[in-house]
Amino acid sequence: MTYNESEKPRGRTVPGPFLPEREFFTDAAGPELRERIITDMRALATLLEEHPQLPISPHTSVDVTYFPRTESDQAALAEVVEAGAYLGRIPAWEGDHYLVEHACGAGRYRVVAIPEAVRARYRAWLTSTGHVRQD
């Protein structure tokens, strides 16, 4: 499902087949921070345009990623689906991550949900390898 621009209000409430009515993207940056981030990206692009002597790696990529912070895996997956509807893309599993993305050349916007069981395994691995130390 895709939306026309007029149908894309921020934070709209959508009834879902498995979720009660809820507001999506509740952990998203507010309007002021969002505008500042976009302005900062434009400023960086302008800097690079104005200073062609500055090197850029042929392997450069620019990623903007949103990770849902929700009360359940189901709600996080629903946020990925909702973002996919806005982007006109179908979400998919990439390993243990459920995501949807839109790529523009070297630039990419992604919404990624990592299920709690996967995050727990990662935390356990960090602890067992000595990456987490008690204070």
N, C-alpha and C positions, 0 to 999 in steps of 0.2 A: 504494500500500500504506500503510495506517495501522497504528499500534501502540496497544495498550492501555497504560495507565500502567504496569502491572506488567512490560511488555515493553520498557521504555525505559531500560535501564541506560546511564549515561554512558560514552562511549568504547568501546562494544561493538565487537567485531570481526565484520565481515560479509564473506562471500565474494561477489565480484562476477563477472559474466561476463567482464569485461575486465581486472580487477585481481586480483592475488593477495589472499589474506586480509590485511586491514589494519585498523588502528584509525582510526576517523574522529574528526574534530574535535580533532586533536592540538595545535592552536594556540589552543584555547579557554582562557579565564581559568580558573584553578584554583578550587576550591570557596570559598576564603576571599575572593578578589578578586571572584568572581561574586556572593557574598552582599553584599559591600560595595557593589558597583555597584547591585544591586537595592535595598538599604537607602537609598542616596543618592537613587535615583529616588523612593522613597516619601517621603523627607524633603522633597524638592523639591515634591512634590504636596501634602504637609501644609502647607508654608510658604504655598503659593498659596491653599489652602483657608482658612487662618487669617488671611490678609491680602487680603481681596477688593478692597481699594483699589489693590493692585498691578495694573497693566494687563497684559493678555495680548492679543497681536495676534490678529485673526480668522484670520490666515494661519499661526498657530503649528502646528508639527508636532514630534513626538518620534520620532526614529529610533534604533533599536539595530541595528547592522550588524556582521556577522561576515564577514571576508575570509579564506578558507582560505589558509594558507601551506604549500604542499606541494612535493614534489619534481617534480611534473609537472602539466601542464594536465589530463590525464586524472584524476589524483587529486583535483584541485581541483573539477572538474565532478562527480565522484563524491560529494564532500562536500555539494555543493548538492543532489544527488539524495537523499542520505541525510537531510538536513534537511527536504526536501520530504516524505519518508515520515513523519517525526515530526510534521510540521505538517498532513499530509493534503492537501498542495497539489502541483500539478504545476509543476516548474521550467520556465522559458522564457527565451529570449534577449531581452534588452532592449538593442538596439543591439549593441555588442560585448561586453556583460556577460551572463553566464549566472546567473540568480538565481531565488530562490524567496522569497516573502514572505507574511506574515500581518499584516493591518491591522486595527486596532481604533479606528475613528474617526480621530482625529488622531495616533494612535500606530501605529508600524509596526516589525516585526522582519523583517530581511532577511539572507539569506546570499548573498553575491555573489562569483562567481569571475570574474577578469579574466585571460584567456589571456596567456601570455608575449609573444606577438607584438604584442598590443594595448599591453601595458605598455612594450615596447621602442619602439613608434612614439611613445608619449607621452613617454618619456624623450628620444627624438631631437628631438621638437618642442620640448620645454623647452630643450634645449641650443641648438637653432637660433634660438630667439627670445630668447636671452640670459637666460633664467630660471635657468640653472645656470651658476655661475661657478667657475673653478678657484681653489683656495685658494693 
